[in-house]
Amino acid sequence: MMSITNTIIVCPICHLNLVELPQNCTICLNNFRNKITKIPENFIDLTPESIQTQSQKKSETKPLRTQLFRSQIIPLLYERILPPIWAMGLRNLGGMEVEFGEVKQFFGNDSEVVVDISCGSGIMARQLIKTGKYKQVIALDYSEFMLNELQQKMKQENIPLSKIMLIRGDVEMLPFADNSIEAIYSGAAMHCWPNTEQGINNIYRVLSTGGKLFATTFMKPLPSIVFRFFSVDELLNIMLKAGFVQESLEVEKRGVYGIIKCRK
Ligand SMILES: C[S@@+](CC[C@H](N)C(=O)[O-])C[C@H]1O[C@@H](n2cnc3c(N)ncnc32)[C@H](O)[C@@H]1O
């Protein structure tokens, strides 16, 4: 854990890690250092707004598609309601089991650190831990209630909390160093982010060269009323603009489910 906090984990604002950061940071007034050196009871809050000083904070609120998950009720119901519906084909015929098999195969055996971005209640992060294949599993979500739910599920499944690093963070200002992560999973999430382009740009920044991204989302013709749904071309454009190249990029539409597999 210590070496990860010295290398991979950085301040989401200035992108410096604990070693590089000046002793008395004049930008965040040591907020990042204080958070990262304190052992948290539940998760480390590395959202930009938790690091920024009062005068730096912007007053903008996140859109409904993001805020929805920051209620107590949705995280509580999430895994109780959705998996059987997904398994009927909304999210692959066969649901999460099928998705987990594909992710495991895509990541292969050469990734030590794997990050589940927008992990929600950790439906994939918990499976990744159970493989025992990764040195470190990091799970990041913007919703504190989703992260709490993830911890409850780990307890129920007897997975030690030491097996995971939990971060409250924003995909648009990730607290990870450039080129530092070998494998990222982000399931059913891009349609919930405030700005998908910015989220993917950030993921591109933190992936190491050759690093892999497995991301899924929902597609048109679902109507973009609360969430933002995509066409295959829109997804391809977002990925190419972020820097991914056509040869290492695959976007597949299965019904209203979209699956992106790519390498940086
Ligand atoms: C539909 S859930 C998906 C959960 C899980 N990955 C899964 O496969 O079921 C979408 C998640 O995206 C998270 N999210 C929304 N905006 C975010 C942001 N800006 N940064 C990080 N996570 C965000 C929400 O809190 C929510 O947990």
The ligand as a Tripos MOL2 file, in Angstrom:
@<TRIPOS>MOLECULE
LIG
   27    29     1     0     0
SMALL
NO_CHARGES

@<TRIPOS>ATOM
      1 C1        -24.4110    2.5320  -13.1370 C.3       1 LIG1
      2 S1        -23.1670    2.6200  -11.9120 S.3       1 LIG1
      3 C2        -22.0330    1.3610  -12.4160 C.3       1 LIG1
      4 C3        -21.4520    0.6200  -11.2420 C.3       1 LIG1
      5 C4        -20.5570   -0.5620  -11.5640 C.3       1 LIG1
      6 N1        -19.3660   -0.1640  -12.2640 N.3       1 LIG1
      7 C5        -21.2420   -1.6300  -12.3570 C.2       1 LIG1
      8 O1        -20.5970   -2.1900  -13.2550 O.co2     1 LIG1
      9 O2        -22.3810   -1.9750  -12.1020 O.co2     1 LIG1
     10 C6        -22.3280    4.0950  -12.3800 C.3       1 LIG1
     11 C7        -21.3220    4.5870  -11.3470 C.3       1 LIG1
     12 O3        -20.6280    5.7200  -11.8680 O.3       1 LIG1
     13 C8        -20.2940    6.5580  -10.7890 C.3       1 LIG1
     14 N2        -19.9360    7.9040  -11.2650 N.ar      1 LIG1
     15 C9        -20.7530    8.8520  -11.7790 C.ar      1 LIG1
     16 N3        -20.0460    9.9710  -12.0440 N.ar      1 LIG1
     17 C10       -18.7610    9.7340  -11.6930 C.ar      1 LIG1
     18 C11       -17.5630   10.5150  -11.7050 C.ar      1 LIG1
     19 N4        -17.5550   11.7690  -12.1380 N.pl3     1 LIG1
     20 N5        -16.4250    9.9440  -11.2890 N.ar      1 LIG1
     21 C12       -16.4150    8.6630  -10.8190 C.ar      1 LIG1
     22 N6        -17.5210    7.8790  -10.7800 N.ar      1 LIG1
     23 C13       -18.6790    8.4080  -11.1930 C.ar      1 LIG1
     24 C14       -21.5610    6.5180   -9.9380 C.3       1 LIG1
     25 O4        -21.3440    6.9580   -8.6270 O.3       1 LIG1
     26 C15       -21.9610    5.0470  -10.0400 C.3       1 LIG1
     27 O5        -21.4730    4.2900   -8.9690 O.3       1 LIG1
@<TRIPOS>BOND
     1     1     2 1
     2     2     3 1
     3     2    10 1
     4     3     4 1
     5     4     5 1
     6     5     6 1
     7     5     7 1
     8     7     8 2
     9     7     9 1
    10    10    11 1
    11    11    12 1
    12    11    26 1
    13    12    13 1
    14    13    14 1
    15    13    24 1
    16    14    15 ar
    17    14    23 ar
    18    15    16 ar
    19    16    17 ar
    20    17    18 ar
    21    17    23 ar
    22    18    19 1
    23    18    20 ar
    24    20    21 ar
    25    21    22 ar
    26    22    23 ar
    27    24    25 1
    28    24    26 1
    29    26    27 1
@<TRIPOS>SUBSTRUCTURE
     1 LIG1         1 GROUP 0 **** ****
